[in-house]
Amino acid sequence: MSIRSTVLAKIATVARDQRKTIGPVTDETRLLESGLDSLCIAIIVAELEDELGIDPLSSGMETEFPATVADLIELYENAPA
């Protein structure tokens, strides 16, 4: 499964598990306006780290928190292995 597919699947799974109603998720979907709260986003990041073995937010690189789904996907796609 690609990183893109993994991230999108994780967003859907966490939203369902946390009983959050979110609309269609596109590249332009803003994370903080998606219906996900900060706990959901933290769960997504933690589970992606476990699944992908990548934690781009603490990789030592100076990184801004992703604003959109596309930003989140790009963060993982460009993270050092």
Distance bins in CASP14 RR format, pairs under 12 A and 6 or more apart:
PFRMAT RR
TARGET T0000
AUTHOR 0000-0000-0000
RMODE 2
METHOD distances of the structure
MODEL  1
1 7 0 0 0 0 1 0 0 0 0 0 0
1 8 0 0 0 0 1 0 0 0 0 0 0
1 9 1 0 0 1 0 0 0 0 0 0 0
1 10 0 0 0 0 0 1 0 0 0 0 0
1 51 0 0 0 0 1 0 0 0 0 0 0
1 52 0 0 0 0 1 0 0 0 0 0 0
2 8 0 0 0 0 1 0 0 0 0 0 0
2 9 0 0 0 0 0 1 0 0 0 0 0
2 52 0 0 0 0 0 1 0 0 0 0 0
2 73 0 0 0 0 1 0 0 0 0 0 0
2 76 0 0 0 0 0 1 0 0 0 0 0
2 77 0 0 0 0 1 0 0 0 0 0 0
3 9 0 0 0 0 0 1 0 0 0 0 0
3 10 0 0 0 0 0 1 0 0 0 0 0
3 48 0 0 0 0 1 0 0 0 0 0 0
3 51 0 0 0 0 0 1 0 0 0 0 0
3 52 1 0 0 1 0 0 0 0 0 0 0
3 53 0 0 0 0 0 1 0 0 0 0 0
3 54 0 0 0 0 1 0 0 0 0 0 0
3 56 0 0 0 0 0 1 0 0 0 0 0
3 72 0 0 0 0 0 1 0 0 0 0 0
3 73 1 0 0 1 0 0 0 0 0 0 0
3 74 0 0 0 0 1 0 0 0 0 0 0
3 75 0 0 0 0 1 0 0 0 0 0 0
3 76 1 0 1 0 0 0 0 0 0 0 0
3 77 1 0 1 0 0 0 0 0 0 0 0
3 78 0 0 0 0 1 0 0 0 0 0 0
3 79 0 0 0 0 1 0 0 0 0 0 0
3 81 0 0 0 0 0 1 0 0 0 0 0
4 10 0 0 0 0 0 1 0 0 0 0 0
4 11 0 0 0 0 0 1 0 0 0 0 0
4 25 0 0 0 0 0 1 0 0 0 0 0
4 27 0 0 0 0 1 0 0 0 0 0 0
4 48 0 0 0 0 0 1 0 0 0 0 0
4 52 0 0 0 0 0 1 0 0 0 0 0
4 69 0 0 0 0 1 0 0 0 0 0 0
4 70 0 0 0 0 1 0 0 0 0 0 0
4 72 0 0 0 0 1 0 0 0 0 0 0
4 73 1 0 1 0 0 0 0 0 0 0 0
4 74 0 0 0 0 1 0 0 0 0 0 0
4 75 0 0 0 0 0 1 0 0 0 0 0
4 76 0 0 0 0 1 0 0 0 0 0 0
4 77 1 0 0 1 0 0 0 0 0 0 0
5 11 0 0 0 0 0 1 0 0 0 0 0
5 12 0 0 0 0 0 1 0 0 0 0 0
5 48 0 0 0 0 0 1 0 0 0 0 0
5 51 0 0 0 0 0 1 0 0 0 0 0
5 52 0 0 0 0 0 1 0 0 0 0 0
5 73 0 0 0 0 1 0 0 0 0 0 0
5 76 0 0 0 0 0 1 0 0 0 0 0
5 77 0 0 0 0 0 1 0 0 0 0 0
6 12 0 0 0 0 0 1 0 0 0 0 0
6 13 0 0 0 0 0 1 0 0 0 0 0
6 44 0 0 0 0 0 1 0 0 0 0 0
6 47 0 0 0 0 1 0 0 0 0 0 0
6 48 1 0 0 1 0 0 0 0 0 0 0
6 49 0 0 0 0 0 1 0 0 0 0 0
6 50 0 0 0 0 0 1 0 0 0 0 0
6 51 1 0 0 1 0 0 0 0 0 0 0
6 52 1 0 0 1 0 0 0 0 0 0 0
6 53 0 0 0 0 0 1 0 0 0 0 0
6 54 0 0 0 0 0 1 0 0 0 0 0
6 72 0 0 0 0 0 1 0 0 0 0 0
6 73 0 0 0 0 1 0 0 0 0 0 0
6 76 0 0 0 0 1 0 0 0 0 0 0
6 77 0 0 0 0 0 1 0 0 0 0 0
7 13 0 0 0 0 0 1 0 0 0 0 0
7 14 0 0 0 0 0 1 0 0 0 0 0
7 25 0 0 0 0 1 0 0 0 0 0 0
7 27 0 0 0 0 0 1 0 0 0 0 0
7 29 0 0 0 0 0 1 0 0 0 0 0
7 31 0 0 0 0 0 1 0 0 0 0 0
7 41 0 0 0 0 0 1 0 0 0 0 0
7 44 1 0 0 1 0 0 0 0 0 0 0
7 45 0 0 0 0 0 1 0 0 0 0 0
7 47 0 0 0 0 0 1 0 0 0 0 0
7 48 1 0 0 1 0 0 0 0 0 0 0
7 49 0 0 0 0 0 1 0 0 0 0 0
7 51 0 0 0 0 1 0 0 0 0 0 0
7 52 0 0 0 0 1 0 0 0 0 0 0
7 54 0 0 0 0 0 1 0 0 0 0 0
7 56 0 0 0 0 0 1 0 0 0 0 0
7 66 0 0 0 0 0 1 0 0 0 0 0
7 68 0 0 0 0 0 1 0 0 0 0 0
7 69 1 0 0 1 0 0 0 0 0 0 0
7 70 0 0 0 0 1 0 0 0 0 0 0
7 71 0 0 0 0 0 1 0 0 0 0 0
7 72 1 0 0 1 0 0 0 0 0 0 0
7 73 1 0 1 0 0 0 0 0 0 0 0
7 74 0 0 0 0 1 0 0 0 0 0 0
7 75 0 0 0 0 1 0 0 0 0 0 0
7 76 1 0 0 1 0 0 0 0 0 0 0
7 77 0 0 0 0 1 0 0 0 0 0 0
7 79 0 0 0 0 0 1 0 0 0 0 0
8 14 0 0 0 0 0 1 0 0 0 0 0
8 15 0 0 0 0 0 1 0 0 0 0 0
8 22 0 0 0 0 0 1 0 0 0 0 0
8 24 0 0 0 0 0 1 0 0 0 0 0
8 25 1 0 0 1 0 0 0 0 0 0 0
8 26 0 0 0 0 1 0 0 0 0 0 0
8 27 0 0 0 0 1 0 0 0 0 0 0
8 29 0 0 0 0 0 1 0 0 0 0 0
8 44 0 0 0 0 0 1 0 0 0 0 0
8 48 0 0 0 0 0 1 0 0 0 0 0
8 69 1 0 0 1 0 0 0 0 0 0 0
8 70 0 0 0 0 0 1 0 0 0 0 0
8 72 0 0 0 0 1 0 0 0 0 0 0
8 73 1 0 0 1 0 0 0 0 0 0 0
8 76 0 0 0 0 0 1 0 0 0 0 0
9 15 0 0 0 0 0 1 0 0 0 0 0
9 16 0 0 0 0 0 1 0 0 0 0 0
9 25 0 0 0 0 0 1 0 0 0 0 0
9 44 0 0 0 0 0 1 0 0 0 0 0
9 47 0 0 0 0 0 1 0 0 0 0 0
9 48 0 0 0 0 0 1 0 0 0 0 0
9 51 0 0 0 0 1 0 0 0 0 0 0
9 52 0 0 0 0 0 1 0 0 0 0 0
9 73 0 0 0 0 0 1 0 0 0 0 0
10 16 0 0 0 0 0 1 0 0 0 0 0
10 17 0 0 0 0 0 1 0 0 0 0 0
10 18 0 0 0 0 0 1 0 0 0 0 0
10 25 0 0 0 0 0 1 0 0 0 0 0
10 36 0 0 0 0 0 1 0 0 0 0 0
10 40 0 0 0 0 0 1 0 0 0 0 0
10 41 0 0 0 0 0 1 0 0 0 0 0
10 43 0 0 0 0 1 0 0 0 0 0 0
10 44 1 0 1 0 0 0 0 0 0 0 0
10 45 0 0 0 0 1 0 0 0 0 0 0
10 46 0 0 0 0 0 1 0 0 0 0 0
10 47 1 0 1 0 0 0 0 0 0 0 0
10 48 1 0 1 0 0 0 0 0 0 0 0
10 49 0 0 0 0 0 1 0 0 0 0 0
10 50 0 0 0 0 0 1 0 0 0 0 0
10 51 1 0 0 1 0 0 0 0 0 0 0
10 52 0 0 0 0 1 0 0 0 0 0 0
10 69 0 0 0 0 0 1 0 0 0 0 0
10 72 0 0 0 0 1 0 0 0 0 0 0
10 73 0 0 0 0 0 1 0 0 0 0 0
10 76 0 0 0 0 0 1 0 0 0 0 0
11 17 0 0 0 0 0 1 0 0 0 0 0
11 18 0 0 0 0 0 1 0 0 0 0 0
11 20 0 0 0 0 1 0 0 0 0 0 0
11 22 1 0 0 1 0 0 0 0 0 0 0
11 23 0 0 0 0 0 1 0 0 0 0 0
11 24 0 0 0 0 0 1 0 0 0 0 0
11 25 1 0 1 0 0 0 0 0 0 0 0
11 26 0 0 0 0 0 1 0 0 0 0 0
11 29 0 0 0 0 1 0 0 0 0 0 0
11 31 0 0 0 0 1 0 0 0 0 0 0
11 34 1 0 0 1 0 0 0 0 0 0 0
11 35 0 0 0 0 0 1 0 0 0 0 0
11 36 1 0 0 1 0 0 0 0 0 0 0
11 40 0 0 0 0 1 0 0 0 0 0 0
11 41 0 0 0 0 1 0 0 0 0 0 0
11 43 0 0 0 0 0 1 0 0 0 0 0
11 44 1 0 0 1 0 0 0 0 0 0 0
11 45 0 0 0 0 0 1 0 0 0 0 0
11 47 0 0 0 0 0 1 0 0 0 0 0
11 48 0 0 0 0 1 0 0 0 0 0 0
11 66 0 0 0 0 0 1 0 0 0 0 0
11 68 0 0 0 0 0 1 0 0 0 0 0
11 69 1 0 0 1 0 0 0 0 0 0 0
11 72 0 0 0 0 1 0 0 0 0 0 0
11 73 0 0 0 0 1 0 0 0 0 0 0
12 18 0 0 0 0 0 1 0 0 0 0 0
12 20 0 0 0 0 0 1 0 0 0 0 0
12 21 0 0 0 0 0 1 0 0 0 0 0
12 22 0 0 0 0 1 0 0 0 0 0 0
12 23 0 0 0 0 0 1 0 0 0 0 0
12 24 0 0 0 0 0 1 0 0 0 0 0
12 25 1 0 0 1 0 0 0 0 0 0 0
12 29 0 0 0 0 0 1 0 0 0 0 0
12 34 0 0 0 0 0 1 0 0 0 0 0
12 36 0 0 0 0 0 1 0 0 0 0 0
12 40 0 0 0 0 0 1 0 0 0 0 0
12 44 0 0 0 0 0 1 0 0 0 0 0
12 69 0 0 0 0 0 1 0 0 0 0 0
13 20 0 0 0 0 0 1 0 0 0 0 0
13 22 0 0 0 0 0 1 0 0 0 0 0
13 25 0 0 0 0 0 1 0 0 0 0 0
13 36 0 0 0 0 0 1 0 0 0 0 0
13 40 0 0 0 0 0 1 0 0 0 0 0
13 43 0 0 0 0 1 0 0 0 0 0 0
13 44 0 0 0 0 1 0 0 0 0 0 0
13 47 0 0 0 0 1 0 0 0 0 0 0
13 48 0 0 0 0 0 1 0 0 0 0 0
13 51 0 0 0 0 0 1 0 0 0 0 0
14 20 1 0 0 1 0 0 0 0 0 0 0
14 22 0 0 0 0 1 0 0 0 0 0 0
14 25 0 0 0 0 0 1 0 0 0 0 0
14 31 0 0 0 0 0 1 0 0 0 0 0
14 34 0 0 0 0 0 1 0 0 0 0 0
14 35 0 0 0 0 0 1 0 0 0 0 0
14 36 1 0 0 1 0 0 0 0 0 0 0
14 37 0 0 0 0 0 1 0 0 0 0 0
14 39 0 0 0 0 1 0 0 0 0 0 0
14 40 1 0 1 0 0 0 0 0 0 0 0
14 41 0 0 0 0 1 0 0 0 0 0 0
14 42 0 0 0 0 1 0 0 0 0 0 0
14 43 1 0 1 0 0 0 0 0 0 0 0
14 44 1 0 1 0 0 0 0 0 0 0 0
14 45 0 0 0 0 1 0 0 0 0 0 0
14 46 0 0 0 0 1 0 0 0 0 0 0
14 47 1 0 0 1 0 0 0 0 0 0 0
14 48 0 0 0 0 1 0 0 0 0 0 0
14 51 0 0 0 0 0 1 0 0 0 0 0
15 21 1 0 0 1 0 0 0 0 0 0 0
15 22 1 0 1 0 0 0 0 0 0 0 0
15 23 0 0 0 0 1 0 0 0 0 0 0
15 24 0 0 0 0 0 1 0 0 0 0 0
15 25 0 0 0 0 1 0 0 0 0 0 0
15 29 0 0 0 0 0 1 0 0 0 0 0
15 31 0 0 0 0 0 1 0 0 0 0 0
15 34 0 0 0 0 1 0 0 0 0 0 0
15 35 1 0 0 1 0 0 0 0 0 0 0
15 36 1 0 0 1 0 0 0 0 0 0 0
15 37 0 0 0 0 0 1 0 0 0 0 0
15 39 0 0 0 0 0 1 0 0 0 0 0
15 40 1 0 0 1 0 0 0 0 0 0 0
15 41 0 0 0 0 0 1 0 0 0 0 0
15 43 0 0 0 0 1 0 0 0 0 0 0
15 44 0 0 0 0 1 0 0 0 0 0 0
16 22 0 0 0 0 1 0 0 0 0 0 0
16 36 0 0 0 0 0 1 0 0 0 0 0
16 40 0 0 0 0 0 1 0 0 0 0 0
16 43 0 0 0 0 0 1 0 0 0 0 0
17 36 0 0 0 0 0 1 0 0 0 0 0
17 39 0 0 0 0 0 1 0 0 0 0 0
17 40 0 0 0 0 1 0 0 0 0 0 0
17 43 0 0 0 0 1 0 0 0 0 0 0
17 44 0 0 0 0 0 1 0 0 0 0 0
17 47 0 0 0 0 1 0 0 0 0 0 0
18 35 0 0 0 0 1 0 0 0 0 0 0
18 36 1 0 0 1 0 0 0 0 0 0 0
18 37 1 0 0 1 0 0 0 0 0 0 0
18 38 0 0 0 0 0 1 0 0 0 0 0
18 39 1 0 0 1 0 0 0 0 0 0 0
18 40 1 0 1 0 0 0 0 0 0 0 0
18 41 0 0 0 0 0 1 0 0 0 0 0
18 42 0 0 0 0 0 1 0 0 0 0 0
18 43 1 0 0 1 0 0 0 0 0 0 0
18 44 0 0 0 0 1 0 0 0 0 0 0
18 47 0 0 0 0 0 1 0 0 0 0 0
19 35 0 0 0 0 0 1 0 0 0 0 0
19 36 0 0 0 0 0 1 0 0 0 0 0
19 37 0 0 0 0 0 1 0 0 0 0 0
19 39 0 0 0 0 0 1 0 0 0 0 0
19 40 0 0 0 0 0 1 0 0 0 0 0
20 34 0 0 0 0 1 0 0 0 0 0 0
20 35 1 0 1 0 0 0 0 0 0 0 0
20 36 1 0 1 0 0 0 0 0 0 0 0
20 37 1 0 0 1 0 0 0 0 0 0 0
20 38 0 0 0 0 0 1 0 0 0 0 0
20 39 0 0 0 0 1 0 0 0 0 0 0
20 40 1 0 0 1 0 0 0 0 0 0 0
20 41 0 0 0 0 0 1 0 0 0 0 0
20 43 0 0 0 0 0 1 0 0 0 0 0
20 44 0 0 0 0 0 1 0 0 0 0 0
21 34 0 0 0 0 0 1 0 0 0 0 0
21 35 1 0 0 1 0 0 0 0 0 0 0
21 36 0 0 0 0 0 1 0 0 0 0 0
21 37 0 0 0 0 0 1 0 0 0 0 0
21 40 0 0 0 0 0 1 0 0 0 0 0
22 29 0 0 0 0 1 0 0 0 0 0 0
22 30 0 0 0 0 0 1 0 0 0 0 0
22 31 0 0 0 0 0 1 0 0 0 0 0
22 32 0 0 0 0 0 1 0 0 0 0 0
22 33 0 0 0 0 0 1 0 0 0 0 0
22 34 1 0 1 0 0 0 0 0 0 0 0
22 35 1 0 1 0 0 0 0 0 0 0 0
22 36 1 0 0 1 0 0 0 0 0 0 0
22 37 0 0 0 0 0 1 0 0 0 0 0
22 40 0 0 0 0 1 0 0 0 0 0 0
22 41 0 0 0 0 0 1 0 0 0 0 0
22 44 0 0 0 0 0 1 0 0 0 0 0
22 69 0 0 0 0 0 1 0 0 0 0 0
23 29 1 0 0 1 0 0 0 0 0 0 0
23 30 0 0 0 0 0 1 0 0 0 0 0
23 33 0 0 0 0 0 1 0 0 0 0 0
23 34 1 0 0 1 0 0 0 0 0 0 0
23 35 1 0 0 1 0 0 0 0 0 0 0
23 36 0 0 0 0 0 1 0 0 0 0 0
23 69 0 0 0 0 0 1 0 0 0 0 0
24 34 0 0 0 0 1 0 0 0 0 0 0
24 69 0 0 0 0 0 1 0 0 0 0 0
25 31 0 0 0 0 1 0 0 0 0 0 0
25 33 0 0 0 0 0 1 0 0 0 0 0
25 34 1 0 0 1 0 0 0 0 0 0 0
25 35 0 0 0 0 0 1 0 0 0 0 0
25 36 0 0 0 0 1 0 0 0 0 0 0
25 44 0 0 0 0 0 1 0 0 0 0 0
25 68 0 0 0 0 0 1 0 0 0 0 0
25 69 1 0 1 0 0 0 0 0 0 0 0
25 70 0 0 0 0 0 1 0 0 0 0 0
25 72 0 0 0 0 0 1 0 0 0 0 0
25 73 0 0 0 0 0 1 0 0 0 0 0
26 34 0 0 0 0 0 1 0 0 0 0 0
26 68 0 0 0 0 1 0 0 0 0 0 0
26 69 1 0 0 1 0 0 0 0 0 0 0
26 70 0 0 0 0 1 0 0 0 0 0 0
26 73 0 0 0 0 0 1 0 0 0 0 0
27 66 0 0 0 0 0 1 0 0 0 0 0
27 67 0 0 0 0 0 1 0 0 0 0 0
27 68 1 0 0 1 0 0 0 0 0 0 0
27 69 1 0 1 0 0 0 0 0 0 0 0
27 70 1 1 0 0 0 0 0 0 0 0 0
27 71 0 0 0 0 1 0 0 0 0 0 0
27 72 0 0 0 0 1 0 0 0 0 0 0
27 73 1 0 0 1 0 0 0 0 0 0 0
27 74 0 0 0 0 1 0 0 0 0 0 0
28 34 0 0 0 0 0 1 0 0 0 0 0
28 67 0 0 0 0 0 1 0 0 0 0 0
28 68 1 0 1 0 0 0 0 0 0 0 0
28 69 1 0 0 1 0 0 0 0 0 0 0
28 70 1 0 0 1 0 0 0 0 0 0 0
28 71 0 0 0 0 0 1 0 0 0 0 0
28 73 0 0 0 0 0 1 0 0 0 0 0
29 35 0 0 0 0 1 0 0 0 0 0 0
29 36 0 0 0 0 1 0 0 0 0 0 0
29 66 0 0 0 0 0 1 0 0 0 0 0
29 67 0 0 0 0 1 0 0 0 0 0 0
29 68 1 0 0 1 0 0 0 0 0 0 0
29 69 1 0 1 0 0 0 0 0 0 0 0
29 70 0 0 0 0 1 0 0 0 0 0 0
29 71 0 0 0 0 0 1 0 0 0 0 0
29 72 0 0 0 0 1 0 0 0 0 0 0
29 73 0 0 0 0 0 1 0 0 0 0 0
30 36 0 0 0 0 0 1 0 0 0 0 0
30 41 0 0 0 0 0 1 0 0 0 0 0
30 65 0 0 0 0 0 1 0 0 0 0 0
30 66 0 0 0 0 1 0 0 0 0 0 0
30 67 1 0 0 1 0 0 0 0 0 0 0
30 68 1 0 1 0 0 0 0 0 0 0 0
30 69 0 0 0 0 1 0 0 0 0 0 0
30 70 0 0 0 0 0 1 0 0 0 0 0
30 71 0 0 0 0 1 0 0 0 0 0 0
30 72 0 0 0 0 0 1 0 0 0 0 0
31 37 0 0 0 0 0 1 0 0 0 0 0
31 38 0 0 0 0 1 0 0 0 0 0 0
31 40 0 0 0 0 1 0 0 0 0 0 0
31 41 1 0 0 1 0 0 0 0 0 0 0
31 42 0 0 0 0 0 1 0 0 0 0 0
31 44 0 0 0 0 1 0 0 0 0 0 0
31 45 0 0 0 0 0 1 0 0 0 0 0
31 65 0 0 0 0 1 0 0 0 0 0 0
31 66 1 0 0 1 0 0 0 0 0 0 0
31 67 1 0 0 1 0 0 0 0 0 0 0
31 68 1 0 0 1 0 0 0 0 0 0 0
31 69 1 0 0 1 0 0 0 0 0 0 0
31 70 0 0 0 0 0 1 0 0 0 0 0
31 71 1 0 0 1 0 0 0 0 0 0 0
31 72 1 0 0 1 0 0 0 0 0 0 0
31 73 0 0 0 0 0 1 0 0 0 0 0
31 75 0 0 0 0 0 1 0 0 0 0 0
32 38 0 0 0 0 1 0 0 0 0 0 0
32 40 0 0 0 0 0 1 0 0 0 0 0
32 41 1 0 0 1 0 0 0 0 0 0 0
32 65 0 0 0 0 1 0 0 0 0 0 0
32 66 0 0 0 0 0 1 0 0 0 0 0
32 67 1 0 0 1 0 0 0 0 0 0 0
32 68 0 0 0 0 1 0 0 0 0 0 0
32 69 0 0 0 0 0 1 0 0 0 0 0
32 71 0 0 0 0 0 1 0 0 0 0 0
32 72 0 0 0 0 0 1 0 0 0 0 0
33 41 0 0 0 0 0 1 0 0 0 0 0
33 67 0 0 0 0 1 0 0 0 0 0 0
33 68 0 0 0 0 1 0 0 0 0 0 0
33 69 0 0 0 0 0 1 0 0 0 0 0
34 40 0 0 0 0 1 0 0 0 0 0 0
34 41 0 0 0 0 1 0 0 0 0 0 0
34 44 0 0 0 0 0 1 0 0 0 0 0
34 66 0 0 0 0 0 1 0 0 0 0 0
34 67 0 0 0 0 0 1 0 0 0 0 0
34 68 0 0 0 0 1 0 0 0 0 0 0
34 69 1 0 0 1 0 0 0 0 0 0 0
34 72 0 0 0 0 0 1 0 0 0 0 0
35 41 0 0 0 0 0 1 0 0 0 0 0
36 42 0 0 0 0 1 0 0 0 0 0 0
36 43 0 0 0 0 1 0 0 0 0 0 0
36 44 1 0 0 1 0 0 0 0 0 0 0
36 45 0 0 0 0 0 1 0 0 0 0 0
36 69 0 0 0 0 0 1 0 0 0 0 0
36 72 0 0 0 0 0 1 0 0 0 0 0
37 43 0 0 0 0 1 0 0 0 0 0 0
37 44 0 0 0 0 0 1 0 0 0 0 0
38 44 0 0 0 0 0 1 0 0 0 0 0
38 45 0 0 0 0 0 1 0 0 0 0 0
38 65 0 0 0 0 0 1 0 0 0 0 0
39 45 0 0 0 0 0 1 0 0 0 0 0
39 46 0 0 0 0 0 1 0 0 0 0 0
40 46 0 0 0 0 0 1 0 0 0 0 0
40 47 0 0 0 0 0 1 0 0 0 0 0
41 47 0 0 0 0 0 1 0 0 0 0 0
41 48 0 0 0 0 0 1 0 0 0 0 0
41 57 0 0 0 0 0 1 0 0 0 0 0
41 65 0 0 0 0 1 0 0 0 0 0 0
41 66 0 0 0 0 1 0 0 0 0 0 0
41 67 0 0 0 0 0 1 0 0 0 0 0
41 69 0 0 0 0 0 1 0 0 0 0 0
41 72 0 0 0 0 1 0 0 0 0 0 0
42 48 0 0 0 0 0 1 0 0 0 0 0
42 49 0 0 0 0 0 1 0 0 0 0 0
42 57 0 0 0 0 0 1 0 0 0 0 0
42 65 0 0 0 0 0 1 0 0 0 0 0
43 49 0 0 0 0 0 1 0 0 0 0 0
43 50 0 0 0 0 0 1 0 0 0 0 0
44 50 0 0 0 0 0 1 0 0 0 0 0
44 51 0 0 0 0 0 1 0 0 0 0 0
44 52 0 0 0 0 0 1 0 0 0 0 0
44 57 0 0 0 0 0 1 0 0 0 0 0
44 66 0 0 0 0 0 1 0 0 0 0 0
44 69 0 0 0 0 0 1 0 0 0 0 0
44 72 0 0 0 0 1 0 0 0 0 0 0
44 73 0 0 0 0 0 1 0 0 0 0 0
44 75 0 0 0 0 0 1 0 0 0 0 0
44 76 0 0 0 0 0 1 0 0 0 0 0
45 51 0 0 0 0 0 1 0 0 0 0 0
45 52 0 0 0 0 0 1 0 0 0 0 0
45 53 0 0 0 0 0 1 0 0 0 0 0
45 54 0 0 0 0 0 1 0 0 0 0 0
45 55 1 0 0 1 0 0 0 0 0 0 0
45 56 0 0 0 0 1 0 0 0 0 0 0
45 57 1 0 0 1 0 0 0 0 0 0 0
45 58 0 0 0 0 1 0 0 0 0 0 0
45 63 0 0 0 0 0 1 0 0 0 0 0
45 65 0 0 0 0 1 0 0 0 0 0 0
45 66 0 0 0 0 1 0 0 0 0 0 0
45 72 0 0 0 0 1 0 0 0 0 0 0
45 75 0 0 0 0 1 0 0 0 0 0 0
45 76 0 0 0 0 1 0 0 0 0 0 0
45 79 0 0 0 0 0 1 0 0 0 0 0
46 52 0 0 0 0 0 1 0 0 0 0 0
46 53 0 0 0 0 0 1 0 0 0 0 0
46 54 0 0 0 0 0 1 0 0 0 0 0
46 55 0 0 0 0 1 0 0 0 0 0 0
46 57 0 0 0 0 0 1 0 0 0 0 0
46 58 0 0 0 0 0 1 0 0 0 0 0
47 53 0 0 0 0 0 1 0 0 0 0 0
47 54 0 0 0 0 0 1 0 0 0 0 0
47 55 0 0 0 0 0 1 0 0 0 0 0
48 54 1 0 0 1 0 0 0 0 0 0 0
48 55 0 0 0 0 1 0 0 0 0 0 0
48 56 0 0 0 0 1 0 0 0 0 0 0
48 57 0 0 0 0 1 0 0 0 0 0 0
48 66 0 0 0 0 0 1 0 0 0 0 0
48 72 0 0 0 0 1 0 0 0 0 0 0
48 73 0 0 0 0 0 1 0 0 0 0 0
48 75 0 0 0 0 1 0 0 0 0 0 0
48 76 1 0 0 1 0 0 0 0 0 0 0
48 77 0 0 0 0 0 1 0 0 0 0 0
48 79 0 0 0 0 0 1 0 0 0 0 0
49 55 1 0 1 0 0 0 0 0 0 0 0
49 56 0 0 0 0 1 0 0 0 0 0 0
49 57 0 0 0 0 1 0 0 0 0 0 0
49 58 0 0 0 0 1 0 0 0 0 0 0
49 59 0 0 0 0 0 1 0 0 0 0 0
49 75 0 0 0 0 0 1 0 0 0 0 0
49 76 0 0 0 0 1 0 0 0 0 0 0
49 79 0 0 0 0 0 1 0 0 0 0 0
51 76 0 0 0 0 0 1 0 0 0 0 0
52 73 0 0 0 0 0 1 0 0 0 0 0
52 75 0 0 0 0 0 1 0 0 0 0 0
52 76 1 0 0 1 0 0 0 0 0 0 0
52 77 0 0 0 0 0 1 0 0 0 0 0
52 79 0 0 0 0 1 0 0 0 0 0 0
52 81 0 0 0 0 1 0 0 0 0 0 0
53 59 0 0 0 0 0 1 0 0 0 0 0
53 76 0 0 0 0 1 0 0 0 0 0 0
53 79 0 0 0 0 1 0 0 0 0 0 0
53 80 0 0 0 0 0 1 0 0 0 0 0
53 81 0 0 0 0 1 0 0 0 0 0 0
54 61 0 0 0 0 0 1 0 0 0 0 0
54 72 0 0 0 0 0 1 0 0 0 0 0
54 75 0 0 0 0 1 0 0 0 0 0 0
54 76 1 0 1 0 0 0 0 0 0 0 0
54 77 0 0 0 0 1 0 0 0 0 0 0
54 78 0 0 0 0 0 1 0 0 0 0 0
54 79 1 0 1 0 0 0 0 0 0 0 0
54 80 0 0 0 0 1 0 0 0 0 0 0
54 81 1 0 0 1 0 0 0 0 0 0 0
55 61 0 0 0 0 0 1 0 0 0 0 0
55 63 0 0 0 0 0 1 0 0 0 0 0
55 75 0 0 0 0 0 1 0 0 0 0 0
55 76 0 0 0 0 1 0 0 0 0 0 0
55 79 1 0 0 1 0 0 0 0 0 0 0
55 80 0 0 0 0 0 1 0 0 0 0 0
55 81 0 0 0 0 0 1 0 0 0 0 0
56 62 0 0 0 0 0 1 0 0 0 0 0
56 63 1 0 0 1 0 0 0 0 0 0 0
56 64 0 0 0 0 0 1 0 0 0 0 0
56 65 0 0 0 0 0 1 0 0 0 0 0
56 66 0 0 0 0 1 0 0 0 0 0 0
56 71 0 0 0 0 0 1 0 0 0 0 0
56 72 0 0 0 0 1 0 0 0 0 0 0
56 73 0 0 0 0 0 1 0 0 0 0 0
56 74 0 0 0 0 1 0 0 0 0 0 0
56 75 1 0 1 0 0 0 0 0 0 0 0
56 76 1 0 0 1 0 0 0 0 0 0 0
56 77 0 0 0 0 1 0 0 0 0 0 0
56 78 1 0 0 1 0 0 0 0 0 0 0
56 79 1 1 0 0 0 0 0 0 0 0 0
56 80 0 0 0 0 1 0 0 0 0 0 0
56 81 0 0 0 0 0 1 0 0 0 0 0
57 63 1 0 0 1 0 0 0 0 0 0 0
57 64 0 0 0 0 1 0 0 0 0 0 0
57 65 1 0 0 1 0 0 0 0 0 0 0
57 66 0 0 0 0 1 0 0 0 0 0 0
57 71 0 0 0 0 0 1 0 0 0 0 0
57 72 0 0 0 0 0 1 0 0 0 0 0
57 75 1 0 0 1 0 0 0 0 0 0 0
57 76 0 0 0 0 1 0 0 0 0 0 0
57 79 0 0 0 0 1 0 0 0 0 0 0
58 75 0 0 0 0 0 1 0 0 0 0 0
58 79 0 0 0 0 0 1 0 0 0 0 0
58 80 0 0 0 0 0 1 0 0 0 0 0
59 75 0 0 0 0 1 0 0 0 0 0 0
59 76 0 0 0 0 0 1 0 0 0 0 0
59 78 0 0 0 0 0 1 0 0 0 0 0
59 79 1 0 1 0 0 0 0 0 0 0 0
59 80 1 0 1 0 0 0 0 0 0 0 0
59 81 0 0 0 0 1 0 0 0 0 0 0
60 79 0 0 0 0 0 1 0 0 0 0 0
60 80 0 0 0 0 1 0 0 0 0 0 0
61 75 0 0 0 0 1 0 0 0 0 0 0
61 78 0 0 0 0 1 0 0 0 0 0 0
61 79 1 0 0 1 0 0 0 0 0 0 0
61 80 1 0 0 1 0 0 0 0 0 0 0
63 71 0 0 0 0 0 1 0 0 0 0 0
63 72 0 0 0 0 0 1 0 0 0 0 0
63 74 0 0 0 0 0 1 0 0 0 0 0
63 75 1 0 0 1 0 0 0 0 0 0 0
63 76 0 0 0 0 0 1 0 0 0 0 0
63 78 0 0 0 0 1 0 0 0 0 0 0
63 79 0 0 0 0 1 0 0 0 0 0 0
63 80 0 0 0 0 0 1 0 0 0 0 0
64 71 0 0 0 0 1 0 0 0 0 0 0
64 72 0 0 0 0 0 1 0 0 0 0 0
64 74 0 0 0 0 0 1 0 0 0 0 0
64 75 0 0 0 0 1 0 0 0 0 0 0
65 71 0 0 0 0 1 0 0 0 0 0 0
65 72 0 0 0 0 1 0 0 0 0 0 0
65 75 0 0 0 0 1 0 0 0 0 0 0
66 72 1 0 1 0 0 0 0 0 0 0 0
66 73 0 0 0 0 1 0 0 0 0 0 0
66 74 1 0 0 1 0 0 0 0 0 0 0
66 75 1 0 1 0 0 0 0 0 0 0 0
66 76 0 0 0 0 1 0 0 0 0 0 0
66 77 0 0 0 0 0 1 0 0 0 0 0
66 78 0 0 0 0 0 1 0 0 0 0 0
66 79 0 0 0 0 0 1 0 0 0 0 0
67 74 0 0 0 0 0 1 0 0 0 0 0
67 75 0 0 0 0 0 1 0 0 0 0 0
68 74 0 0 0 0 1 0 0 0 0 0 0
68 75 0 0 0 0 0 1 0 0 0 0 0
69 75 0 0 0 0 0 1 0 0 0 0 0
69 76 0 0 0 0 0 1 0 0 0 0 0
70 76 0 0 0 0 0 1 0 0 0 0 0
70 77 0 0 0 0 0 1 0 0 0 0 0
70 78 0 0 0 0 0 1 0 0 0 0 0
71 77 0 0 0 0 0 1 0 0 0 0 0
71 78 0 0 0 0 0 1 0 0 0 0 0
72 78 0 0 0 0 0 1 0 0 0 0 0
72 79 0 0 0 0 0 1 0 0 0 0 0
73 79 0 0 0 0 0 1 0 0 0 0 0
END
